[in-house]
Amino acid sequence: MTMIDKLVVCGVGLIGGSFALALREAGLVRRVVGIGRTRAALDRAQALGVIDEVAGGWADALDGADFVLLAAPVGQMDAIMQAMAPYLGDDTVVTDAGSTKRDVIEAIYRNFGDRLANVVPAHPIAGAEKTGAEAAFASLYRERKVVLTPLPENEPSAVLRVREVWEACGAAVQEVPPHDHDRIFAAVSHLPHLLAFGLVHDLAERANAEQLFGFAASGFRDFTRIAGSSPEMWRDICIANRQPLLAELDQYLAELAYLRALLLSADGEQLERLFAEARDARLVWGERFRSDPGSVQ
């Protein structure tokens, strides 16, 4: 892969920081420049060696930039793109790490109308509950999937460049149409996060919350682990993808209503059958995930 002379990372937290560290470990980037909302966070990323320098603004950041990763929450993407558009060079390749794609692509068209050839939307299927530059590590993307959702206007060379960069981070890259992407992740990522946040919030608001959490063990820990994720990031994801997420939530509410009916009628036979079907599906997925850890999670 061609060396990146100047990599710009907007949002130097877990996702953006790990991207920079992975490329640095692979020996494929000469200089990493960070830009973001707070100077303190950027200074911390520089002190940790995640970035080499802090940009004073987009004019400074994009001057001579080869490659840009936008790793900010999706709710900030439109404003970020508007701010950077006047300074974006013709040959600079831009990609993002947003968990939703329809809204990000709409922002791309609004702000980069004459620069679409080199702006390639993407979504790395990786993460952790911790945030910030301190949480970044070089192997985050290793054996994980990255989904590209290319635009019709993208130059094939730009799509290839983005693919190669993510592969250099250790990821397995696939291409998916944007509308399919948002429906898929509403079901297997956004809904589980919504449910985890909702369950923890429900228990935390109860008068006996301390007692409940005192008895919670590994099952509760595993089910609610993702409720430790960034509230801001997940607020933006849920709002941006709310229509597919509402459809998935309605489907799940119907399943809950069916489970309630089985409990109400004490239908143990049907309840066991449902549990067995769910267990079998989970075991099949688990085996597939062990053989292909980059599977959607």
C-alpha positions in Angstrom: 0.0 0.0 0.0 1.2 3.5 -0.7 2.5 5.4 2.3 0.3 8.1 3.8 2.4 11.2 4.2 -0.2 13.1 6.2 -3.2 11.5 7.9 -5.8 13.7 9.4 -8.0 12.2 12.1 -11.1 14.2 13.2 -12.2 12.8 16.6 -9.1 11.2 18.2 -10.9 8.9 20.6 -11.2 5.1 20.6 -12.2 4.8 16.9 -10.0 7.5 15.4 -7.1 6.9 17.8 -7.1 3.2 17.1 -7.1 3.9 13.4 -4.0 6.1 13.7 -2.2 3.6 15.9 -2.9 0.7 13.6 -1.5 2.5 10.6 1.5 3.7 12.6 2.1 0.1 13.8 1.9 -1.0 10.1 4.5 1.6 9.2 2.2 3.2 6.6 1.8 6.7 7.9 4.5 9.4 8.3 2.5 12.1 10.2 -0.8 12.1 12.0 -2.6 15.3 12.6 -5.5 15.5 15.0 -8.5 17.9 15.0 -11.6 18.0 17.2 -13.8 19.9 19.5 -11.6 20.2 22.6 -8.0 21.2 22.8 -7.5 19.2 26.0 -8.5 16.0 24.4 -6.2 16.6 21.4 -3.3 17.5 23.7 -3.8 14.3 25.6 -3.8 12.3 22.3 -0.6 14.0 21.4 1.0 13.3 24.8 0.0 9.6 24.4 1.6 9.4 21.0 -1.6 8.8 19.1 -1.1 11.9 17.0 2.0 13.8 16.1 0.4 17.3 16.2 -2.7 19.2 16.7 -4.2 21.2 13.8 -5.1 24.9 14.4 -8.1 24.5 12.1 -9.3 22.9 8.9 -7.1 25.1 6.7 -4.0 23.9 8.6 -5.2 20.3 8.9 -6.0 19.8 5.2 -3.0 21.5 3.8 -1.1 18.7 2.1 -3.4 16.0 3.6 -3.4 12.6 1.8 -6.1 10.9 3.8 -8.8 12.0 6.3 -10.8 9.9 8.7 -13.9 11.5 10.2 -14.4 9.6 13.5 -16.7 12.1 15.3 -20.3 11.2 16.4 -22.7 11.1 13.4 -24.6 14.1 14.8 -21.6 16.3 14.2 -20.8 15.1 10.7 -22.7 17.8 8.8 -21.1 20.7 10.6 -17.7 19.1 10.3 -18.1 18.6 6.6 -19.3 22.2 6.1 -16.3 23.5 8.0 -13.7 21.4 6.1 -15.2 21.7 2.5 -13.6 25.0 1.5 -10.1 23.6 2.3 -10.4 20.1 0.9 -7.9 19.3 -1.8 -8.8 17.6 -5.1 -6.6 14.6 -4.3 -7.4 14.1 -0.6 -9.3 10.9 0.1 -11.9 11.2 2.9 -13.8 8.4 4.7 -15.8 8.2 7.9 -16.4 5.8 10.7 -20.1 6.6 11.3 -22.4 3.8 12.5 -25.2 5.1 10.3 -24.9 5.8 6.6 -28.0 7.5 5.2 -27.6 10.7 7.2 -23.8 10.8 6.6 -24.2 10.3 2.9 -26.8 13.1 2.8 -24.3 15.4 4.6 -21.6 14.3 2.0 -23.9 15.4 -0.9 -24.8 18.7 0.8 -21.2 19.7 1.5 -19.0 17.9 -1.0 -21.1 18.2 -4.1 -18.0 18.9 -6.4 -15.7 16.6 -4.5 -17.6 13.3 -4.4 -15.1 11.3 -6.3 -12.8 10.9 -3.3 -15.3 10.8 -0.4 -16.0 7.1 0.4 -18.4 6.3 3.3 -17.5 3.5 5.7 -18.3 1.9 9.0 -15.9 -0.2 11.1 -17.7 -2.9 13.1 -15.6 -2.6 16.1 -15.6 -0.8 19.4 -15.6 -1.0 23.2 -17.3 0.6 26.1 -14.4 3.0 27.0 -13.9 6.2 25.1 -11.2 8.8 24.5 -7.6 8.6 23.3 -6.6 6.6 26.4 -8.9 3.8 25.2 -7.3 3.5 21.7 -5.2 0.5 20.7 -3.6 -0.6 17.5 -5.3 -4.0 17.2 -9.0 -2.8 17.6 -9.8 -3.5 13.9 -7.8 -6.8 13.6 -10.1 -9.5 12.3 -13.1 -7.2 12.4 -15.3 -6.2 9.5 -15.4 -2.8 7.9 -18.4 -2.0 5.7 -17.9 0.4 2.7 -21.0 2.0 1.2 -19.5 3.6 -1.9 -21.3 6.4 -3.8 -22.0 6.1 -7.5 -19.7 9.2 -8.0 -16.7 7.6 -6.2 -13.6 7.0 -8.3 -12.7 3.3 -8.2 -9.2 4.3 -7.2 -10.5 6.1 -4.1 -12.7 3.1 -3.0 -9.6 0.9 -3.5 -7.5 3.3 -1.4 -10.0 3.3 1.5 -10.3 -0.5 1.3 -6.5 -0.9 1.4 -6.1 1.4 4.3 -8.7 -0.5 6.4 -7.1 -3.8 5.4 -3.8 -2.4 6.6 -5.5 -2.0 10.0 -6.2 -5.7 9.9 -9.9 -5.5 9.0 -11.9 -7.6 6.5 -13.7 -5.2 4.2 -17.1 -5.7 2.6 -19.3 -3.4 0.5 -23.0 -3.0 1.3 -25.6 -0.6 -0.1 -26.4 2.3 2.4 -30.1 1.5 2.9 -29.3 -2.1 3.6 -26.5 -1.1 6.0 -28.9 1.0 8.1 -31.6 -1.7 8.3 -29.1 -4.4 9.2 -27.4 -2.4 12.0 -30.8 -1.2 13.4 -31.5 -4.9 14.1 -28.2 -6.2 15.3 -26.5 -3.2 16.9 -28.7 -0.2 17.5 -31.7 -2.1 19.0 -29.5 -4.1 21.4 -27.9 -0.9 22.6 -31.3 0.7 23.0 -32.5 -2.3 25.1 -29.4 -2.4 27.3 -29.6 1.3 28.1 -33.4 1.0 28.7 -33.0 -2.0 31.1 -30.3 -0.4 33.1 -32.2 2.9 33.3 -35.4 1.2 34.4 -33.6 -0.6 37.2 -31.6 2.4 38.3 -34.8 4.5 38.6 -36.5 2.0 41.0 -36.6 2.6 44.8 -34.8 -0.7 45.4 -32.1 -0.1 42.7 -29.2 -0.7 45.1 -30.6 -4.0 46.1 -31.3 -5.0 42.5 -27.8 -4.1 41.4 -26.4 -5.8 44.5 -27.7 -9.2 43.3 -27.0 -8.7 39.6 -24.3 -11.1 38.3 -22.7 -12.3 35.1 -25.9 -12.6 33.1 -26.9 -9.0 33.8 -23.3 -7.9 33.2 -23.1 -9.6 29.8 -26.5 -8.4 28.7 -25.9 -4.8 29.7 -22.2 -4.4 28.9 -22.9 -2.1 26.0 -24.9 0.3 28.2 -21.4 1.5 29.3 -21.0 3.1 25.9 -20.9 6.8 25.0 -24.4 8.3 25.6 -23.7 11.1 23.1 -22.6 8.7 20.3 -25.6 6.5 20.8 -28.0 9.4 21.1 -26.8 10.5 17.6 -27.0 7.0 16.2 -30.5 6.3 17.4 -31.9 9.6 16.2 -30.1 9.4 12.8 -31.4 5.8 12.2 -34.7 6.2 14.0 -37.0 5.0 11.2 -35.3 1.6 10.8 -34.8 1.4 14.6 -38.5 2.1 15.2 -39.4 -0.7 12.9 -37.1 -3.1 14.7 -38.4 -1.9 18.1 -42.0 -2.5 17.0 -41.0 -6.0 15.8 -39.4 -6.7 19.2 -42.4 -5.3 21.1 -44.5 -7.9 19.2 -42.1 -10.6 20.3 -42.3 -9.3 23.9 -46.1 -9.3 23.7 -46.0 -12.9 22.5 -43.8 -13.9 25.4 -46.1 -12.1 27.8 -49.0 -14.1 26.4 -47.2 -17.4 27.0 -46.4 -16.4 30.5 -49.9 -15.3 31.2 -51.3 -18.6 30.0 -48.5 -20.6 31.7 -47.8 -22.2 28.3 -44.5 -23.9 29.4 -44.4 -26.2 26.3 -44.5 -23.3 23.8 -42.1 -21.2 26.0 -39.6 -24.0 26.0 -40.0 -24.5 22.3 -39.3 -20.8 21.7 -36.3 -20.9 24.0 -34.9 -23.9 22.2 -35.2 -22.2 18.8 -33.5 -19.1 20.1 -30.7 -21.2 21.8 -30.1 -23.2 18.5 -29.9 -20.0 16.5 -27.5 -18.4 19.0 -25.3 -21.5 19.0 -25.1 -21.6 15.2 -24.2 -17.9 15.2 -21.7 -18.4 18.0 -19.9 -21.1 16.0 -19.8 -18.9 12.9 -18.5 -16.0 14.9 -15.7 -18.1 16.4 -14.6 -19.1 12.8 -15.2 -15.6 11.5 -14.7 -13.1 14.3 -15.2 -10.2 11.9 -18.9 -11.1 11.8 -21.4 -8.4 12.6 -21.9 -8.0 16.3 
